[in-house]
């Protein structure tokens, strides 16, 4: 089989699929847009990275980035300027390419002291993150090691072995001000790092693998999600305040999302979680007192079916949920269900699963994604 990409033009009168082309011989592992939004970058298990330039012929170019053995590429990103391509490969290497495919840097031949002929990572590089100012790059590997790189001078990397993180790192991201770094591990731990020194500032923990992490817009708190220990948690990065809030649910927590509109006011943080029991919850935290209000419960999806995703509108006054009961649903912040958007009937095994529900930039429409092979993407007038 061949694995590729479908491009969709997000307009009600646009064709269902604008462009579609198979490219990769194995499943895709990452997708990234260039900063100007004109080029798409894909990476796959076949060891290839591909550039897609939307146009009349959907111009593409691909090259091997997984090393001489053609190992899988776990992630590929554009740098902050969109001029270089950063690749995390399963053969233990970070590679940097020009947009024409020329190899500029290969970390497989240097160690933490800058000596050539030695490797920085001794296991597959699974995640990369670039600071917003484009000066620092961080790589993480299967063994729980992270490396801080000066991306401009490519000086010897500063390495930090993540203490007590014995399993693969699942996520890496910079804080909004670029001063801190957050990493999550499959061993249930989260670590906060100083970008300049590479020192660990704090650590947090779940009782099982961490699936997702995020900073709030002001960088003062973080959220974490573990599907296996049934919890989403909100943590404060200020040591004089309460360290964390547990956001309890009756069943496994699947997803969380932030309200980034500012509609709740600067004194509040609002987020939402979904669960396996057909329910979602809206949580509001008072920043001044750290008091967590009782949640607003969204009930409407079929009982004991997964609510896969939740999203806030751009204005923050509405939310959308996607469920395995074959529906996307629209809600207000008070918990009232405003409308139900059903997919076509499924098969004998059950309804089609809805995986995503996303608001358009102006909140005038909603896009749903499901496993319905006839209409996997739909635009709804909301």
LUMDRENVEX-424518 format. One record per residue (C-alpha): x, y, z; residue in three letters. Coordinates in steps of 0.001 Angstrom, whole numbers, plus 500000, padded with zeros to 6 digits. Each point is the difference from the previous one (the first is absolute). Example, Ala and Ser with C-alpha at 12.3 -4.5 7.8 and 13.67 -1.06 7.14 Angstrom:
<rs>
c1 = 512300 c2 = 495500 c3 = 507800 residu = ALA
c1 = 501370 c2 = 503440 c3 = 499340 residu = SER
</rs>
This chain:
<rs>
c1 = 500000 c2 = 500000 c3 = 500000 residu = UNK
c1 = 500876 c2 = 503661 c3 = 499667 residu = UNK
c1 = 499451 c2 = 502663 c3 = 502613 residu = UNK
c1 = 499555 c2 = 503633 c3 = 499066 residu = UNK
c1 = 498186 c2 = 503181 c3 = 500738 residu = UNK
c1 = 496678 c2 = 501574 c3 = 499129 residu = UNK
c1 = 499777 c2 = 503801 c3 = 499836 residu = UNK
c1 = 496644 c2 = 501624 c3 = 500709 residu = UNK
c1 = 499002 c2 = 503564 c3 = 499247 residu = UNK
c1 = 497927 c2 = 501201 c3 = 502951 residu = UNK
c1 = 497165 c2 = 501718 c3 = 498220 residu = UNK
c1 = 496351 c2 = 498841 c3 = 499677 residu = UNK
c1 = 500055 c2 = 500106 c3 = 496167 residu = UNK
c1 = 503424 c2 = 498364 c3 = 499616 residu = UNK
c1 = 500491 c2 = 496479 c3 = 498614 residu = UNK
c1 = 499955 c2 = 497242 c3 = 502617 residu = UNK
c1 = 503671 c2 = 499223 c3 = 499368 residu = UNK
c1 = 502139 c2 = 502682 c3 = 498405 residu = UNK
c1 = 503076 c2 = 497838 c3 = 499495 residu = UNK
c1 = 500847 c2 = 496398 c3 = 500855 residu = UNK
c1 = 503147 c2 = 498022 c3 = 499280 residu = UNK
c1 = 501638 c2 = 496898 c3 = 501483 residu = UNK
c1 = 503663 c2 = 500560 c3 = 500821 residu = UNK
c1 = 501255 c2 = 497819 c3 = 502830 residu = UNK
c1 = 500359 c2 = 496235 c3 = 500188 residu = UNK
c1 = 499277 c2 = 499938 c3 = 503741 residu = UNK
c1 = 497707 c2 = 502011 c3 = 502321 residu = UNK
c1 = 500655 c2 = 503697 c3 = 500571 residu = UNK
c1 = 501468 c2 = 500947 c3 = 503383 residu = UNK
c1 = 499909 c2 = 503809 c3 = 499880 residu = UNK
c1 = 498630 c2 = 502915 c3 = 497972 residu = UNK
c1 = 501118 c2 = 503645 c3 = 500257 residu = UNK
c1 = 499172 c2 = 503218 c3 = 498148 residu = UNK
c1 = 502708 c2 = 502504 c3 = 499124 residu = UNK
c1 = 499728 c2 = 503315 c3 = 501890 residu = UNK
c1 = 498518 c2 = 501713 c3 = 496922 residu = UNK
c1 = 497423 c2 = 497214 c3 = 499571 residu = UNK
c1 = 500990 c2 = 499334 c3 = 496391 residu = UNK
c1 = 501842 c2 = 496690 c3 = 500382 residu = UNK
c1 = 499174 c2 = 496786 c3 = 501818 residu = UNK
c1 = 502594 c2 = 497605 c3 = 501419 residu = UNK
c1 = 499333 c2 = 496304 c3 = 500633 residu = UNK
c1 = 502123 c2 = 497287 c3 = 501622 residu = UNK
c1 = 499311 c2 = 496276 c3 = 499969 residu = UNK
c1 = 501085 c2 = 496564 c3 = 501063 residu = UNK
c1 = 501607 c2 = 499403 c3 = 496607 residu = UNK
c1 = 502843 c2 = 502389 c3 = 500915 residu = UNK
c1 = 498901 c2 = 502727 c3 = 497606 residu = UNK
c1 = 499127 c2 = 503646 c3 = 500545 residu = UNK
c1 = 497940 c2 = 501742 c3 = 497320 residu = UNK
c1 = 499232 c2 = 503627 c3 = 499207 residu = UNK
c1 = 496573 c2 = 500750 c3 = 498536 residu = UNK
c1 = 499443 c2 = 503279 c3 = 498166 residu = UNK
c1 = 496273 c2 = 500453 c3 = 499335 residu = UNK
c1 = 499286 c2 = 501158 c3 = 496484 residu = UNK
c1 = 498579 c2 = 498826 c3 = 496729 residu = UNK
c1 = 502243 c2 = 496909 c3 = 499953 residu = UNK
c1 = 500586 c2 = 499565 c3 = 503740 residu = UNK
c1 = 503770 c2 = 500167 c3 = 499579 residu = UNK
c1 = 501880 c2 = 497634 c3 = 502327 residu = UNK
c1 = 503579 c2 = 499052 c3 = 500783 residu = UNK
c1 = 501179 c2 = 497187 c3 = 502269 residu = UNK
c1 = 503311 c2 = 498724 c3 = 501302 residu = UNK
c1 = 501336 c2 = 497466 c3 = 502466 residu = UNK
c1 = 500556 c2 = 501382 c3 = 503513 residu = UNK
c1 = 500203 c2 = 496823 c3 = 502065 residu = UNK
c1 = 503698 c2 = 499317 c3 = 499468 residu = UNK
c1 = 501758 c2 = 497455 c3 = 497829 residu = UNK
c1 = 497758 c2 = 497190 c3 = 501261 residu = UNK
c1 = 496810 c2 = 501899 c3 = 499148 residu = UNK
c1 = 498685 c2 = 499906 c3 = 503558 residu = UNK
c1 = 496644 c2 = 501676 c3 = 500780 residu = UNK
c1 = 499778 c2 = 503758 c3 = 500455 residu = UNK
c1 = 498102 c2 = 500667 c3 = 503236 residu = UNK
c1 = 499490 c2 = 503751 c3 = 499560 residu = UNK
c1 = 500881 c2 = 502785 c3 = 497576 residu = UNK
c1 = 499513 c2 = 503732 c3 = 500588 residu = UNK
c1 = 500817 c2 = 503292 c3 = 498319 residu = UNK
c1 = 502271 c2 = 502318 c3 = 501958 residu = UNK
c1 = 498615 c2 = 503357 c3 = 501172 residu = UNK
c1 = 500987 c2 = 501708 c3 = 496736 residu = UNK
c1 = 498721 c2 = 497191 c3 = 497777 residu = UNK
c1 = 503405 c2 = 499693 c3 = 498338 residu = UNK
c1 = 501204 c2 = 496712 c3 = 501469 residu = UNK
c1 = 498413 c2 = 496637 c3 = 500749 residu = UNK
c1 = 500656 c2 = 498332 c3 = 503367 residu = UNK
c1 = 499751 c2 = 496213 c3 = 500051 residu = UNK
c1 = 499819 c2 = 497538 c3 = 502914 residu = UNK
c1 = 500972 c2 = 496535 c3 = 498742 residu = UNK
c1 = 499736 c2 = 496506 c3 = 501436 residu = UNK
c1 = 503708 c2 = 499383 c3 = 499283 residu = UNK
c1 = 500905 c2 = 502162 c3 = 503041 residu = UNK
c1 = 500642 c2 = 503178 c3 = 498017 residu = UNK
c1 = 498826 c2 = 503568 c3 = 499602 residu = UNK
c1 = 500451 c2 = 501271 c3 = 496460 residu = UNK
c1 = 499551 c2 = 503468 c3 = 498557 residu = UNK
c1 = 499329 c2 = 500456 c3 = 496297 residu = UNK
c1 = 499654 c2 = 502962 c3 = 497684 residu = UNK
c1 = 496669 c2 = 500207 c3 = 498204 residu = UNK
c1 = 501614 c2 = 498569 c3 = 496866 residu = UNK
c1 = 500894 c2 = 496822 c3 = 501907 residu = UNK
c1 = 503689 c2 = 500734 c3 = 500560 residu = UNK
c1 = 501215 c2 = 498618 c3 = 503336 residu = UNK
c1 = 501403 c2 = 502794 c3 = 502169 residu = UNK
c1 = 500478 c2 = 498343 c3 = 503399 residu = UNK
c1 = 500076 c2 = 496382 c3 = 501193 residu = UNK
c1 = 500249 c2 = 499473 c3 = 503773 residu = UNK
c1 = 500891 c2 = 496316 c3 = 499645 residu = UNK
c1 = 503710 c2 = 500883 c3 = 499738 residu = UNK
c1 = 500405 c2 = 502193 c3 = 503103 residu = UNK
c1 = 499563 c2 = 499561 c3 = 503738 residu = UNK
c1 = 499193 c2 = 502369 c3 = 502873 residu = UNK
c1 = 503582 c2 = 501339 c3 = 500061 residu = UNK
c1 = 499950 c2 = 500768 c3 = 496268 residu = UNK
c1 = 502378 c2 = 497152 c3 = 499087 residu = UNK
c1 = 499427 c2 = 498603 c3 = 496530 residu = UNK
c1 = 499533 c2 = 496296 c3 = 499534 residu = UNK
c1 = 497816 c2 = 499709 c3 = 503099 residu = UNK
c1 = 496221 c2 = 500065 c3 = 500289 residu = UNK
c1 = 497972 c2 = 502367 c3 = 502179 residu = UNK
c1 = 497029 c2 = 497631 c3 = 500195 residu = UNK
c1 = 500331 c2 = 496259 c3 = 500462 residu = UNK
c1 = 496342 c2 = 499221 c3 = 499281 residu = UNK
c1 = 497398 c2 = 501197 c3 = 497530 residu = UNK
c1 = 499251 c2 = 503740 c3 = 500017 residu = UNK
c1 = 496235 c2 = 500174 c3 = 500501 residu = UNK
c1 = 499249 c2 = 503709 c3 = 500501 residu = UNK
c1 = 501402 c2 = 503411 c3 = 499106 residu = UNK
c1 = 499003 c2 = 503539 c3 = 500926 residu = UNK
c1 = 501267 c2 = 503368 c3 = 498804 residu = UNK
c1 = 499857 c2 = 503176 c3 = 502079 residu = UNK
c1 = 497872 c2 = 502814 c3 = 498606 residu = UNK
c1 = 503033 c2 = 502225 c3 = 499517 residu = UNK
c1 = 501646 c2 = 497295 c3 = 497897 residu = UNK
c1 = 503170 c2 = 499881 c3 = 502108 residu = UNK
c1 = 499632 c2 = 496732 c3 = 501924 residu = UNK
c1 = 499057 c2 = 496499 c3 = 498931 residu = UNK
c1 = 499194 c2 = 497134 c3 = 502373 residu = UNK
c1 = 500045 c2 = 496312 c3 = 499145 residu = UNK
c1 = 498710 c2 = 497092 c3 = 502090 residu = UNK
c1 = 500565 c2 = 496276 c3 = 499636 residu = UNK
c1 = 498634 c2 = 496625 c3 = 501032 residu = UNK
c1 = 502383 c2 = 499745 c3 = 502976 residu = UNK
c1 = 498649 c2 = 503196 c3 = 501608 residu = UNK
c1 = 502935 c2 = 502236 c3 = 499060 residu = UNK
c1 = 499520 c2 = 503520 c3 = 498703 residu = UNK
c1 = 502589 c2 = 502188 c3 = 498282 residu = UNK
c1 = 499997 c2 = 503798 c3 = 499710 residu = UNK
c1 = 501564 c2 = 501278 c3 = 496763 residu = UNK
c1 = 501060 c2 = 503490 c3 = 498946 residu = UNK
c1 = 498430 c2 = 499898 c3 = 496562 residu = UNK
c1 = 501894 c2 = 503000 c3 = 498589 residu = UNK
c1 = 503570 c2 = 499103 c3 = 500937 residu = UNK
c1 = 499391 c2 = 496252 c3 = 500387 residu = UNK
c1 = 502267 c2 = 500018 c3 = 503020 residu = UNK
c1 = 500408 c2 = 496884 c3 = 502099 residu = UNK
c1 = 496627 c2 = 499019 c3 = 501458 residu = UNK
c1 = 499228 c2 = 500276 c3 = 503683 residu = UNK
c1 = 498626 c2 = 496651 c3 = 501106 residu = UNK
c1 = 497693 c2 = 499230 c3 = 502907 residu = UNK
c1 = 499037 c2 = 496485 c3 = 500971 residu = UNK
c1 = 496414 c2 = 500194 c3 = 501204 residu = UNK
c1 = 500079 c2 = 498638 c3 = 503515 residu = UNK
c1 = 497350 c2 = 497463 c3 = 500940 residu = UNK
c1 = 498643 c2 = 499957 c3 = 496451 residu = UNK
c1 = 500837 c2 = 496448 c3 = 499073 residu = UNK
c1 = 497845 c2 = 499677 c3 = 496912 residu = UNK
c1 = 499668 c2 = 501775 c3 = 496675 residu = UNK
c1 = 499279 c2 = 503726 c3 = 499973 residu = UNK
c1 = 496595 c2 = 500577 c3 = 498443 residu = UNK
c1 = 499913 c2 = 503793 c3 = 499617 residu = UNK
c1 = 502298 c2 = 503053 c3 = 500070 residu = UNK
c1 = 498959 c2 = 503660 c3 = 499867 residu = UNK
c1 = 501273 c2 = 503481 c3 = 500833 residu = UNK
c1 = 498187 c2 = 502417 c3 = 502302 residu = UNK
c1 = 498316 c2 = 503058 c3 = 498418 residu = UNK
c1 = 502940 c2 = 502218 c3 = 501039 residu = UNK
c1 = 502604 c2 = 497458 c3 = 498738 residu = UNK
c1 = 501723 c2 = 499941 c3 = 503416 residu = UNK
c1 = 498915 c2 = 496516 c3 = 501095 residu = UNK
c1 = 499561 c2 = 496581 c3 = 498474 residu = UNK
c1 = 497489 c2 = 497320 c3 = 500935 residu = UNK
c1 = 500400 c2 = 496278 c3 = 499336 residu = UNK
c1 = 497620 c2 = 497095 c3 = 500590 residu = UNK
c1 = 500873 c2 = 496327 c3 = 500282 residu = UNK
c1 = 498257 c2 = 496670 c3 = 499669 residu = UNK
c1 = 501114 c2 = 499226 c3 = 503567 residu = UNK
c1 = 497419 c2 = 502517 c3 = 501297 residu = UNK
c1 = 502356 c2 = 502887 c3 = 500801 residu = UNK
c1 = 500222 c2 = 503579 c3 = 498708 residu = UNK
c1 = 503127 c2 = 502128 c3 = 500290 residu = UNK
c1 = 500452 c2 = 503786 c3 = 499811 residu = UNK
c1 = 503386 c2 = 501220 c3 = 498727 residu = UNK
c1 = 501854 c2 = 503304 c3 = 499784 residu = UNK
c1 = 500818 c2 = 500751 c3 = 496371 residu = UNK
c1 = 503238 c2 = 501870 c3 = 500661 residu = UNK
c1 = 501602 c2 = 497681 c3 = 502549 residu = UNK
c1 = 498346 c2 = 496676 c3 = 499166 residu = UNK
c1 = 499305 c2 = 499491 c3 = 503714 residu = UNK
c1 = 496839 c2 = 498267 c3 = 501181 residu = UNK
c1 = 497784 c2 = 502475 c3 = 501875 residu = UNK
c1 = 497129 c2 = 497752 c3 = 501090 residu = UNK
c1 = 498325 c2 = 496697 c3 = 499346 residu = UNK
c1 = 496406 c2 = 498809 c3 = 500163 residu = UNK
c1 = 498437 c2 = 496562 c3 = 499761 residu = UNK
c1 = 497011 c2 = 497938 c3 = 498986 residu = UNK
c1 = 499426 c2 = 496372 c3 = 500928 residu = UNK
c1 = 500361 c2 = 498880 c3 = 496384 residu = UNK
c1 = 501335 c2 = 501145 c3 = 496621 residu = UNK
c1 = 499524 c2 = 503692 c3 = 499178 residu = UNK
c1 = 498180 c2 = 500439 c3 = 496687 residu = UNK
c1 = 499889 c2 = 503794 c3 = 499643 residu = UNK
c1 = 501428 c2 = 503178 c3 = 501560 residu = UNK
c1 = 499449 c2 = 503725 c3 = 499394 residu = UNK
c1 = 500827 c2 = 503424 c3 = 501431 residu = UNK
c1 = 497311 c2 = 502559 c3 = 500715 residu = UNK
c1 = 500266 c2 = 503164 c3 = 497871 residu = UNK
c1 = 501654 c2 = 501933 c3 = 502850 residu = UNK
c1 = 502516 c2 = 497207 c3 = 500647 residu = UNK
c1 = 499163 c2 = 499873 c3 = 503711 residu = UNK
c1 = 498312 c2 = 496590 c3 = 499990 residu = UNK
c1 = 500127 c2 = 496749 c3 = 498108 residu = UNK
c1 = 497455 c2 = 497293 c3 = 499326 residu = UNK
c1 = 500667 c2 = 496301 c3 = 499627 residu = UNK
c1 = 497898 c2 = 497071 c3 = 498906 residu = UNK
c1 = 500357 c2 = 496299 c3 = 500658 residu = UNK
c1 = 497470 c2 = 497752 c3 = 498325 residu = UNK
c1 = 501107 c2 = 497019 c3 = 502062 residu = UNK
c1 = 499644 c2 = 501470 c3 = 503520 residu = UNK
c1 = 496682 c2 = 501662 c3 = 499035 residu = UNK
c1 = 501113 c2 = 503535 c3 = 500833 residu = UNK
c1 = 500693 c2 = 503455 c3 = 498660 residu = UNK
c1 = 501979 c2 = 502299 c3 = 502294 residu = UNK
c1 = 500685 c2 = 503714 c3 = 500227 residu = UNK
c1 = 503339 c2 = 500987 c3 = 501541 residu = UNK
c1 = 501266 c2 = 503355 c3 = 501215 residu = UNK
c1 = 503608 c2 = 500948 c3 = 499256 residu = UNK
c1 = 500069 c2 = 502461 c3 = 502921 residu = UNK
c1 = 501460 c2 = 498200 c3 = 503045 residu = UNK
c1 = 498092 c2 = 502188 c3 = 502495 residu = UNK
c1 = 496621 c2 = 498910 c3 = 498650 residu = UNK
c1 = 498224 c2 = 496688 c3 = 499912 residu = UNK
c1 = 502001 c2 = 497589 c3 = 497876 residu = UNK
c1 = 497157 c2 = 498327 c3 = 498167 residu = UNK
c1 = 496315 c2 = 499372 c3 = 499552 residu = UNK
c1 = 498623 c2 = 496597 c3 = 499152 residu = UNK
c1 = 497075 c2 = 500197 c3 = 497600 residu = UNK
c1 = 498051 c2 = 496897 c3 = 501039 residu = UNK
c1 = 497796 c2 = 498017 c3 = 497664 residu = UNK
c1 = 497904 c2 = 496862 c3 = 500249 residu = UNK
c1 = 501882 c2 = 498268 c3 = 497187 residu = UNK
c1 = 503166 c2 = 500180 c3 = 497918 residu = UNK
c1 = 500839 c2 = 503542 c3 = 498886 residu = UNK
c1 = 500665 c2 = 500120 c3 = 496268 residu = UNK
c1 = 500701 c2 = 503626 c3 = 499034 residu = UNK
c1 = 500364 c2 = 503535 c3 = 501371 residu = UNK
c1 = 499874 c2 = 503434 c3 = 498397 residu = UNK
c1 = 500623 c2 = 503592 c3 = 501124 residu = UNK
c1 = 497848 c2 = 503052 c3 = 499432 residu = UNK
c1 = 502591 c2 = 502368 c3 = 498512 residu = UNK
c1 = 497538 c2 = 502741 c3 = 499048 residu = UNK
c1 = 500347 c2 = 502018 c3 = 503194 residu = UNK
c1 = 496216 c2 = 500161 c3 = 500157 residu = UNK
c1 = 499955 c2 = 498770 c3 = 503595 residu = UNK
c1 = 502086 c2 = 502993 c3 = 501067 residu = UNK
c1 = 503628 c2 = 500266 c3 = 501007 residu = UNK
c1 = 499191 c2 = 498784 c3 = 503532 residu = UNK
c1 = 498840 c2 = 496549 c3 = 498866 residu = UNK
c1 = 501320 c2 = 496943 c3 = 498192 residu = UNK
c1 = 497419 c2 = 497800 c3 = 498268 residu = UNK
c1 = 500561 c2 = 496534 c3 = 498555 residu = UNK
c1 = 497899 c2 = 497011 c3 = 499021 residu = UNK
c1 = 500450 c2 = 496232 c3 = 500196 residu = UNK
c1 = 498295 c2 = 497024 c3 = 498366 residu = UNK
c1 = 499563 c2 = 496447 c3 = 501228 residu = UNK
c1 = 499101 c2 = 496477 c3 = 498955 residu = UNK
c1 = 496520 c2 = 500208 c3 = 501556 residu = UNK
c1 = 498380 c2 = 502354 c3 = 497488 residu = UNK
c1 = 500546 c2 = 503141 c3 = 502080 residu = UNK
c1 = 502185 c2 = 503099 c3 = 499883 residu = UNK
c1 = 500769 c2 = 502561 c3 = 502688 residu = UNK
c1 = 500859 c2 = 503707 c3 = 500037 residu = UNK
c1 = 502354 c2 = 501096 c3 = 502800 residu = UNK
c1 = 500660 c2 = 503557 c3 = 501166 residu = UNK
c1 = 502905 c2 = 501002 c3 = 502261 residu = UNK
c1 = 500238 c2 = 503340 c3 = 501792 residu = UNK
c1 = 503608 c2 = 501127 c3 = 499501 residu = UNK
c1 = 500043 c2 = 502267 c3 = 503060 residu = UNK
c1 = 498747 c2 = 497454 c3 = 502526 residu = UNK
c1 = 500866 c2 = 496745 c3 = 498147 residu = UNK
c1 = 496429 c2 = 498893 c3 = 500744 residu = UNK
c1 = 498584 c2 = 497462 c3 = 497569 residu = UNK
c1 = 496250 c2 = 500373 c3 = 499391 residu = UNK
c1 = 497754 c2 = 496920 c3 = 499684 residu = UNK
c1 = 499991 c2 = 498869 c3 = 496371 residu = UNK
c1 = 497242 c2 = 500610 c3 = 497489 residu = UNK
c1 = 499076 c2 = 496542 c3 = 498680 residu = UNK
c1 = 499109 c2 = 499571 c3 = 496319 residu = UNK
c1 = 497604 c2 = 497054 c3 = 499644 residu = UNK
c1 = 498494 c2 = 499029 c3 = 496658 residu = UNK
c1 = 502222 c2 = 497432 c3 = 498310 residu = UNK
c1 = 498902 c2 = 496400 c3 = 500447 residu = UNK
c1 = 500885 c2 = 498597 c3 = 503416 residu = UNK
c1 = 503218 c2 = 497972 c3 = 500159 residu = UNK
c1 = 501270 c2 = 501154 c3 = 496595 residu = UNK
c1 = 503295 c2 = 501827 c3 = 499636 residu = UNK
c1 = 499945 c2 = 503768 c3 = 499545 residu = UNK
c1 = 503151 c2 = 500182 c3 = 497900 residu = UNK
c1 = 500612 c2 = 503759 c3 = 499732 residu = UNK
c1 = 498841 c2 = 503357 c3 = 501321 residu = UNK
c1 = 500811 c2 = 503471 c3 = 498666 residu = UNK
c1 = 499195 c2 = 503579 c3 = 500991 residu = UNK
c1 = 498805 c2 = 502476 c3 = 497403 residu = UNK
c1 = 502276 c2 = 502916 c3 = 499142 residu = UNK
c1 = 497867 c2 = 502313 c3 = 502171 residu = UNK
c1 = 499830 c2 = 497425 c3 = 502790 residu = UNK
c1 = 496202 c2 = 500163 c3 = 500294 residu = UNK
c1 = 499306 c2 = 496562 c3 = 498501 residu = UNK
c1 = 501528 c2 = 496539 c3 = 499993 residu = UNK
c1 = 499884 c2 = 497091 c3 = 497567 residu = UNK
c1 = 500357 c2 = 496318 c3 = 500848 residu = UNK
c1 = 500648 c2 = 496959 c3 = 497809 residu = UNK
c1 = 498747 c2 = 496599 c3 = 501140 residu = UNK
c1 = 500095 c2 = 496348 c3 = 499120 residu = UNK
c1 = 496161 c2 = 500027 c3 = 499995 residu = UNK
c1 = 500127 c2 = 501377 c3 = 496448 residu = UNK
c1 = 499371 c2 = 503649 c3 = 500854 residu = UNK
c1 = 501695 c2 = 503339 c3 = 500417 residu = UNK
c1 = 498246 c2 = 502344 c3 = 502428 residu = UNK
c1 = 499945 c2 = 503720 c3 = 500715 residu = UNK
c1 = 499743 c2 = 501418 c3 = 503545 residu = UNK
c1 = 500054 c2 = 503309 c3 = 501841 residu = UNK
c1 = 502152 c2 = 500615 c3 = 503073 residu = UNK
c1 = 496995 c2 = 499460 c3 = 502275 residu = UNK
c1 = 499771 c2 = 496366 c3 = 498860 residu = UNK
c1 = 496962 c2 = 500354 c3 = 497725 residu = UNK
c1 = 500065 c2 = 497860 c3 = 496867 residu = UNK
c1 = 499359 c2 = 502300 c3 = 497024 residu = UNK
c1 = 499911 c2 = 497490 c3 = 497147 residu = UNK
c1 = 500898 c2 = 496462 c3 = 498934 residu = UNK
c1 = 501847 c2 = 499280 c3 = 496743 residu = UNK
c1 = 499475 c2 = 496299 c3 = 499134 residu = UNK
c1 = 502088 c2 = 498042 c3 = 497528 residu = UNK
c1 = 498437 c2 = 497525 c3 = 497566 residu = UNK
c1 = 498882 c2 = 496672 c3 = 501515 residu = UNK
c1 = 502886 c2 = 497634 c3 = 500632 residu = UNK
c1 = 500331 c2 = 496276 c3 = 499512 residu = UNK
c1 = 498719 c2 = 497056 c3 = 502007 residu = UNK
c1 = 502951 c2 = 500462 c3 = 502381 residu = UNK
c1 = 498794 c2 = 503440 c3 = 501063 residu = UNK
c1 = 499890 c2 = 503674 c3 = 498987 residu = UNK
c1 = 502831 c2 = 501806 c3 = 498270 residu = UNK
c1 = 502510 c2 = 501435 c3 = 502440 residu = UNK
c1 = 500542 c2 = 503757 c3 = 499995 residu = UNK
c1 = 503638 c2 = 500815 c3 = 500794 residu = UNK
c1 = 500176 c2 = 503804 c3 = 499818 residu = UNK
c1 = 497747 c2 = 503046 c3 = 500111 residu = UNK
c1 = 501758 c2 = 503315 c3 = 499293 residu = UNK
c1 = 498711 c2 = 503555 c3 = 499675 residu = UNK
c1 = 500905 c2 = 502121 c3 = 496988 residu = UNK
c1 = 502005 c2 = 503219 c3 = 500479 residu = UNK
c1 = 496857 c2 = 502164 c3 = 500191 residu = UNK
c1 = 497851 c2 = 497478 c3 = 501967 residu = UNK
c1 = 497486 c2 = 499950 c3 = 497119 residu = UNK
c1 = 500529 c2 = 496329 c3 = 499188 residu = UNK
c1 = 501144 c2 = 496767 c3 = 501585 residu = UNK
c1 = 502033 c2 = 497203 c3 = 498407 residu = UNK
c1 = 499524 c2 = 496392 c3 = 501103 residu = UNK
c1 = 502234 c2 = 497031 c3 = 499166 residu = UNK
c1 = 498674 c2 = 496438 c3 = 500224 residu = UNK
c1 = 500671 c2 = 496474 c3 = 498740 residu = UNK
c1 = 497140 c2 = 500229 c3 = 497490 residu = UNK
c1 = 501806 c2 = 499024 c3 = 496758 residu = UNK
c1 = 497499 c2 = 501891 c3 = 497827 residu = UNK
c1 = 500187 c2 = 503351 c3 = 501831 residu = UNK
c1 = 502884 c2 = 499970 c3 = 502498 residu = UNK
c1 = 500100 c2 = 503812 c3 = 500215 residu = UNK
c1 = 496896 c2 = 502170 c3 = 500271 residu = UNK
c1 = 499459 c2 = 503740 c3 = 500403 residu = UNK
c1 = 497019 c2 = 501088 c3 = 502130 residu = UNK
c1 = 498381 c2 = 503431 c3 = 500099 residu = UNK
c1 = 499841 c2 = 500881 c3 = 503700 residu = UNK
</rs>
